[in-house]
Amino acid sequence: MIVGAEIENKEIAKQYKELLQISYQTLTEKDKKLIRSAFNTAVHAHRNQRRKSGEPYIYHPISVAKIVAQEIGLDATSIAAALLHDVVEDTEYDFVDLEKLFGKDVSRIVEGLTKISKLSKESNVSLQAENFKKLLLTLNDDIRVIIIKIADRLHNMQTLEFMPEDKQLKIASETLYIYAPLSHRIGLYNIKTELEDLSFKYTHFERYDFIKNKIEDSFEAQEQYIKSFSDIVKFTLAEEGLDYQIKGRSKSIFSINRKMNVQNIPFENVFDKFAIRIIYDATEKNEKFLAWKIYSIVTDHFTPNPTRLRDWITASKSNGYEALHITVMGPKNKWVEVQIRSQRMHEIAEKGYAAHHKYKNGNQKDIGIESWLDKLQEVLENNTGDAVDFVENFKLNLYAKEIFVFTPTGEIKSLPKGATALDFAFSIHTEIGMKTRGARVNGKLVPLSRALKSGEHVEVITSENIKPTANWLDFVKTSRAKAKIKSSLNEAKKRIAEDGRETLRRKLKQLKITLNDKTTTHMLRYFSLDTSQDLFYRVGLGTINNKQLKKFSSDFNSTFLNFFKKRIRKQNPVFTNSNKDKITQRFDTLVFGKENQQLKHTMSPCCNAIPGDPVFGFVSVKEGIKIHTNDCPNALSLQSNYSYRIIKAKWVDSSSDEFTATIKLSGIDNMGIVREVTQSISNIMNVNINKLSFDSEDGVFTGLISVSVKNKTILNKLVDNLLKVKGVDKVQRE
């Protein structure tokens, strides 16, 4: 036993020395002293603990600290925090002890890591989503908390073989759902790739093994190909006096599998299984010049594909990534991607956050982290949706390819591919987005829903009279715009509900009923609503009208005395006729896609979605559209592997959902008749004009107006208003 302990102690000492040697940062004596103190404390605290593998537990914090030091390249404070990250949760130490021993920074980071570890460990997708939101909220304290947590997760994935099979699947799914996307966004590309591959290994082992063996079989051919490419260009590069190295980068197993699934092709037909990198030394002044010089040399020897040039040097990606990517017809007439990077660009691509800070000069903005944190903060502050929607929107923006468009002043704006003119408006400023009336792209008017393309000049047209509408949510792609629009719609709903409450009080008074908490409770039950705001909102809209209130009054007065008897006798609602006569059953209709179409579908038995559940549609091969809940056990697998078959779906309240109606009117053609008609429509809340056309002949006009309204009550009110306009003789719905 003593011999075994001596071997373990030697190994621990060896790993500690390696930790100091591999650090990306230059460690001062003070840094080494801090790390040594943290190491000694961690060794003492975990002295009686072992991992599932049987190894001393201290191996884990040392391994996490190594990842932090070498692969991510954080500072001594972070290395110390990584060594101590499990100390408070698992041992007798507390945060007060750590602050006394190591200072506030280390203590605060460890506290953040401890909070994360206490999050619910259920495998339920919706709980994972809630945890993800909480995880992001810790960024308010220190981004190093998240980065060390990613390192912790990476080492846990590297040693996952020692866990039970059910835990392997749960941890791997969570990693794919949360930690891989987050690593991608912070710029930790190598770690993101390893997390995806390891997750794929445990969720789809046979597929993983098949692709891995295929890659290994083709490794020698790949190396030979890189050599043949290098042999052609190295002489010209040397002539120019460039200090460079040429490397190959294999596409990850996870990425190859995704491409095979999306394009429905075999392994052999994935042509970009690897890329060639040319990494060169340069000064800050000449690195852009040298990048284009290397581009010129490569394209002198190989024919480029002009549609595949990606210039992320002139305008870097939103997470700070810089490089020139070109695709050329290489040796043996094969298309190959060539990535051209300076050493600085390469380090930023590999280590993200840490390299940004290493190369940051003076007041230069750290675009990779600071701008992202600013955007993230806005999303967190304005998010009112459920956690699953939040995560899906967040991930959508993470993985979307980027486009670059110009403001009227020539400023470049980066947006996800597929972003619209309305997304662009919100990216400039929230107030501009809220008041957007239209947009000009390259000088031409375009719809707000029009997707933008790289290089376009975009000008936003605003109006003080414009307010966001529900259909705007279908126009936007970015989570920032969606959050702002939802917030505005909620405010509008509150205002309508406030007016509706006063209207309801007045109408009930006429029916000899007092509006109070007891009456409100009965009305919620009668109309199958959840909250008083829902009730007041529907009254404000006119969905609940006078006729329905009179019916409620009749049932209310006749059944009130028997209320408690009926409740004891049976569990049915108090009002016996309410199921037949109720105004609306909330969430009674499923709609699909941006157009909110009603399509044939069936409920999947694995999760049995009910009206109101957050859901998505899955287009199956033989059974049409199957409906799954967002937290269905199969949701993650379907969304990861068959994303091209996923169709957006949501439950709506058919009585209050917006619909389009066309109104035909005619009458005497008075001066200003069009202005009076449009003014009459504008005076009614929650009515939007989609199209409007007027014709006049011999003093008589005819008009066609397409409007979006919430319900038939508002439409009837609109018709009544139009009939009151001087000169209008006839109004009818087409």
Protein Blocks (a to p, Z undefined) as FASTA:
>chain_A
ZZmmmmmmmmmmmmmmmmmmmpmbacdfklmmmmmmmmmmmmmmmmmgccfkopafklmm
mmmmmmmmmmnopafklmmmmmmmmmmmmmmbdfklmmmmnojklmmmmmmmmmmmmpcf
bfbfklmmmmmmmmmmmmmmomklmmmmmmmmmmmmmmmmmpcfklmmmmmmmmmmmmmm
mmmmnopaklmmmmmmmmmmmmmmmlmmmmmmmmmmmmmmmmmmmmmmmmmmmmmmmmno
pacddddddddfklmmmmmmmnopafklmmklbccdddddddfklmmmmmmmmmmmmmmm
pccdfklcccfklpccfkopacdddddddehhiacddddddfklmmmmmnommmmmmmpg
hjbccfklmmmmmmmmmmmmmpcbdfklmmmmmmmmmmpccdddddfkopacdddehiaf
klmmmmmpmklmmmpcbdceehiacdfklccdehiacdddddfkbccdfklmmmpmbfkl
mmmmmmmmmmmmmmmmmmmmmmmmmmmmmnopacdfklmmmmmmmnopabfklmmmmmmn
omacfklmmmmmmmmmmmmmmmmmmmmmpmcdfblmlmmmpmbdghibccedjkopacdd
dddfklopaehiacdddddfklopadddfklfklmmmmmmmmmlpccdddddfklgccdd
dddddddddehklmmmmmmmmmpghiacfbdcdddeehiacdddddddfblklmmmmmmm
mmmpghiabdcdZZ
